Amino acid sequence: MTLSDAGKLGTEHMVSETSDLHRVIVVGGGAGGLELVTRLGNKLGRYKRADVTLVDKCRAHLWKPLLHEIGAGSMDLGVHEIDYLAQAHWHHFRYRIGELMGLDRRARAVHLAAHVDDEGQLVTPPRSFHYDTLVIAIGSQCNDFGTPGVRKHALSLDTPLEAKRFHSRLVNAYIRGHAQSTPLRPEQLQVAIIGAGATGTELAAELHYTTRQVVAYGLDRIDSKRDIRINLIEAADRILPALPERLSNSAAALLKDLGVRVCASSKVAEVATNGVKLASGEFIPAELVVWAAGVKAPDVLKDLDGLETNRLNQLVVTSTLQATRDENIFVIGDCAACAWDGKPGQNVPPRAQAAHQQATHAFKQVKRRLAGQSLAPWHYRDFGSLVSLGEYSTVGSLMGGLMGRSLWIEGLFARLMYRSLYKMHEFALHGPTKVTLDTLARLITRRTEPHVKLH
């Protein structure tokens, strides 16, 4: 889409928030985007050194690694989401609602789709905003690889709204099963999770705990051991294939002890209304199917005014995090295809730690651009991976441990390290005082509330 195309929508929809300042627009308020725009607002917007704007199609932010906990019901979305308007007010940047639908690189303008509410009412018309520096940070989504039935019958956990929808359907399924007078159907109270990476494995462990908690709150006609089953399906030969085999085996053993059925080397052929058909011909009954296998960048990036992309729709960037075909555009987070130093042919993996590091570097790059200085290359530091198995355990590896080797960790120490990642994100957004007070408040209120969300 070009500016002339947008003009056909009506000149009143062409927005140019004029400013003599350098205009920085960050599209996407995820882990990297919100950290970046907050820091830009604090250091540049506050002192009128730049005009900083965040664009996102949602009204609030939630750290994406928490979505499986929202879906399972072990975390309340309302407690942890961050309102973009409030964050913008407190940290000296603008927030504009809208979904990226096009780009005009010659005119340096981003085009946003109209925003419509749940009742179909128009909130904002299609609009365009001009930039001097653009940062694209719109993250990633599940990749169904064209598997039949996924879009129609499976749920994903890409957004807080999808996680809430899954949790609501989960609770409804248990209430329905408790209330009905007829025997349970084969697929009832069965959950199939497709993809045993970090998200799928963490969700399986969380569901084992929260489903039993839900049943304990008066749904006594359901036998949690007999009636509830969680199936974790993975095409690779083991779960958590990105982690060392020792930790993968440890996690698999724990899940099996909990009663979770782990199906490795199992490729999904089709998702049906009542379960999952494997390539082997086996059929796994399931009332709820969650697709957590593979990621790709949103389709809008496929042809974004000629910017270079890879097969996963990610925008290809240089070592300075700039788009290969436009020096005015930076790309960070899961939607960036950034070469991994020292690992030929591999890109930096889509992890929260990568987004955090890129946001920190992108902030310095914008400052260098404003000062007319040359840009510096970014180097990814891999601090390892941690996977939380809910209330039961945490496993992972820390890179660069003793004697320069990776350090395998499990149990309480690993769990504390896992929680510290979220605290680092909160510190970047709010600072130490607010985070400390919020943490204390959550500890107090958690003692007076159910440990799972029941609606």
N, C-alpha and C positions, 0 to 999 in steps of 0.2 A: 504494500500500500504506500502511496506517495502523498505529498501534501495536496496535490491537485485532487486526488481521490477523496481525501478527507474533506476537502472544500465542498464537495458535492453534498456532504451531510449537513451543510449550513455553516455560514461563517461564524455564527454565534457559538459554535462548538470548537472553534480554533482558539485555544487559550495560550496566551503568551504572558506569563507573569514577569513583566519587564523588570530588569534590575541592572544596575551598572556593575554589579558584582559578578564574579565568575560563577556560572550556574552549574551545580553538580546535582545530577539526578541519579538516585539509586533505585533500580527496579527490583523489588523482591525484598520482603522483610523477614527472611528466615534467619538462621543462626549467624551467617556471615553478613547478610545485608543489614540487619538491624544493629549489629555491633558496629559496623562501619558507619552507618548514618548517625548513630548516637555519638560516636567519637568525632565525626566531622562537625556535627552541630555544637558539641561542647567546645571544640578547639577553634573552629573557623566561623560557624554560623553565629555563635554568641558574640564574637568580636567583629562582626560585619566584614570578615575577610572572604566570605563566600556565601552564596545563596544555595542552601542545601534542601533537597526535597526527596522524600521517600514515596514511592508508588507501590501499592500492593492491592490485590483484588479483595483481600479480607480486611476486617476491621481490627483484628487482634493477632498477636503472635504467641505461638507455643513452640518451645524447643522440640524439634522433630524427634529426637531419641526418646521422648516421653510418650509418644503417641500410643505405643503398645500398652502402657499403663492406663491411659485414658480408655482405650478399648476394652481392657480387662476389667476396669472399674476400680483399680487399686489407687487411682489418683483422680482428684476432682479438677476438671478443666477450669472451672471458675476461679480456683485458687491460684493457678499457675499461669494463666494467660495474661498477656500484656497488651493493653489498649494502645493502638498506634497514635490516636489523637492525643492521649495523655502523655505518652512518651515524647511526642514531637513538641508539646508545650513545655515539658520540663527540660528538654535538651536542645532547644533552639533550632529545630528544623521544621519543615512543612510536611504534612502528610496528605496525599491525594489518593482517593480510592479509584481503582480501575484495573483492568487486566490488559497487559501488553498484547496488542494485536498487529502492530506494524512499526516500521522504522523508516525514516528518511535521512540517510546519512549525509546527503549533500546539504540539506537544510538544517541538519542537526536537530531533529525533532522525533520524539517518541509518540506513537498513536495508541490511545487507550480505547477499549470497547466501552459501550454504554454499561452502566451498572444498574441492575434491576433487583429489587428486593424479593423476598420469598412469596409475596402476594402478586408479583408481576408488575409492580409499580416502578416507573422509571425514577431512579435516584439521581444519577448523573448521565448526561448525554455522552456520545463519543467525543473525546477531547484529544488535543495534541499539546505537548509541552516541549519547549526548546531547551537545549542543554549546551554547555561548553565541554563538560566531561560527563560521560554516561558510564554507570556501573551496572551491569546486568548480573543479578544474583537470584534468579527465579527457581533455583533448586532442581529437583528431579521428581519423577513419579514412577510407579510400578511399570514394568515392561512385561506384557502378557505374551509376547513373542507370537501373537496371532493364534494362540491356543483356543480352540472352539469352546464357547460357553462361558469364558472368563468374564467378559464384559456384562453379560446378562445375569449370571448366577453367582459370581464371586464378589466379595467385598475387599477393599484395600484399606490401608491405614496411611494414606498419603497426607491427609489433612485432619485437623481437629474435628471438622464436621463429619468426616467418614468414620473416625474413631468413635464419636458419640453415637452415630447411627448403628455401628456394630454392637456397641455396648447395650443400646436400647433393645435391639433384636435379641441379644443374648439373654437379658433379663426377662423379656417377654416369653422367650422359649421355655425358660424354667417355670415361670408362673403358669403357662399354658399346660406344660407337662404335669404340674402338680394338680391343676384343677380338673383335668379331663378324667372321665370315668372309664374310658376305653384303654386297652393296653398301649404302651408306647410303640410307635412305628419304628422300624429298624434304624432310620436316620435321626430320630428324635434325640435331642440332647447330645448329639455327636458333633464335634467340630473338626474340620480338616484345615490344617495350615500348610499351604504350599510354599515351600522355600524355607530352608533351615539355615539361613544366614543369621546375623545377629537379631534382626527384628523377629523373624519367625520363631527362633529358639527362645528368645526372651518372652514372647507372647505365650508360648506353650507353657512355660513355667508359671507365669503370672496367672493364666487361666486355671491351672490346676489348683492354685491357692484360692482365687477369688470365687470360682464356681462353688467350691465347698463352703465358703463363707456365706454366699447368697443362700444356699440350701439351708444352712444352719439358722437363718432368720425366719423360721416357721414353715418352710417348704418340706415338711416331714414325710410327705408321700414319695419323695424322690430319694433313692439310695445312691449317694454320691459314688460309692465304689462300684456298684452294679450298673447303674443307669447312665453315668457320664463317661464319655470317652473323648480323648484328645488325640488326634493323629497328626504327626509332623512328617511331612513328605519332602524329600530332597532328591534331586536328580543326580547329584554327585555321590561318590561312594561313602561319604560321611557327612555329618552335620558340621556346621561352622568350618567350611573348607578353607576359609582365609586364615584360621588360627592354626597353631602347631597341632599335630596329630594327637599329642598327649592330652592337651586341653580339650580337644574335640571329643576324644574318647571318655574323658572324665565327665563332661557335660552330658553325653549320651547315656552313660551309666546312671547318672543321677536322675535324668528324665525317665528312664525305664523303671527305676526303683519307685518313682512316683506313680507309675502306671500309664505314662504317656507312651503311645505306640510310635516308635521311630522307624520310618520307612526310608532308608537310604537307597541309592541306585534305583530310584523309582521315578520315571519320567511320566508326567501327566499328559494324557492324550485328549481328555475332554472333561469339562466341568458341567454336570447336569443339575437339575432342580433338586435332586435328593442325594447328591454325592459326587464323587470323583472317580473317573475311569482312568486307570493307568495304562501305559503302553503295553504292559505285560498281559493285559486283559482283565486284571483284577479290578473289582469295583469296591470302593470304600464308601459306605453310607455316611452321609453328613447332612445335618440340618443347616449348618452354617459353614461356608467355605471362605477362607481368607487367602488372598493371593499376595505373597510377600517375596516372590522370586524375581530377581533382576530389576534393574533400574534403567531409566533413560531420561533425557531432558525433555521438557514439553515440546509438543509438535510445532508451536509457533516459531521455534528457532530454526526449523528446517530450511526455510528460505527467508531469512531476515535481511532483506535488502543486500544480498550478495555476500554476507559474512560466511566465512568458512566453517563448516560443521563436519562431524564424524558420523558414523553409522548409528550412534546413540543420540543424535540430535545435539550433542554438546558443541559449544562454540570453541574452536581451536584458538589457543592463546599462545603468545610468545613467553619467554622467561620473565618478562616484566609484567605479565598478566594482562597485556593488551591484546585485543583481537588482532589476528594476523593481517587483516585487511583494513584496519582503521585504528589509528593511534589515539583517537579521542574516546575509544570505547574500551573499558576494562571489564573482565568477566571473572567472577569468583564463585566458589562453592561447587555444588554438584553439577551445575550446567556448564562448567569449564573443563575443557580437555587440555590438561597441562602436563607436559612431559615430566616424568619422575626421574630426577637426577640419579645416575648410577644404575638405573634399571632400563636398559634400552628396550624400546617398543612398548613400555608400560606407561600409563598415565597415573597421576596421583589419585588414589582411591576416594570414593565419595564418603568422607567421614566428617564428623563435626569438628574434629581437631584440625583438619585441613581448611575448612571454612573459616575457623577462628584465626588460623595463621595467615590466611589470605586477606582477611579483613584488616588485620593489623598492618600488613604490608601495603595494601591498597590505600590505606589512610596516609602512609608515608609517601606513596607515589603521587597522590593528589597534592600534598604539600609541596613536593618537588616541582610539579607542573606549575603551581602558582608562583613559585620562586624562580622559574625559568631554568631549573637544574635538570641534569640528565637523570634518567630513571635507573633504578637498581634492579638486578634480577632477583627473583624469589626462589628460595630453596626450601623444599618441604622437609620437615623434621618428623620422622615417624616415631611417636612415643608409644607405639604398641596398640593393642586392642583389648577392650574389656567387655564382657558379656554378663549381664545380670540374670540370674536364674531366680528372680523374685525373692521370696522370703527364705529360700533354701540355700543359695550359695551365689558366688560370683567367681568367674574364671577369666583369665586373660594373660597377656604377656606385656611386659614393659621393655621397650627397646633401650639400648644403651645402658644396661644395668652394670653389674659388677664385671670388671675386666672387659668392658666394651661389648658384652654379650647380652642377649635378651634374657629377661628374668621372668620365669613363670610364676604366677601368683594365683592363689585361690582363697576362698573363705572371707573372713571379716576384713582383712587388710585390702583385698581386692574390691570388696563392696564399698569400703570407704573411699578408695581411689575412684571408683565408678561414680559415686555421688559427688566427688570433688569436681568432676568435669562439668556437671550442671552448675555448681557453685561458681566456677570460673566464668561461665556464660553470664550468670546473674551479676557477678561483680562488674563485668564489662558493660552491662546495661544500667546498673543502678548504683554502683559504688558500695563500699563495705558497710556503711551505717545502715542503709535500708535493708540490705541483704541479711545482716545480723538480726535486726528487729523482726523481719518477715519470718526468718527461720525459727526464732523463739516463739512467735505467734502460732506458727503451724504446729510446733511440738505441743503447745498447750491445747489448741483446739482439737488435735487428733485424739487426745485422751477422752474427749466428750462426744465423739462422733463414731459411727460405724467405720470399720477399717476398709470397707468396700462401698462403692456407690451403688445404691439399690434402686435407682430410677434413671 
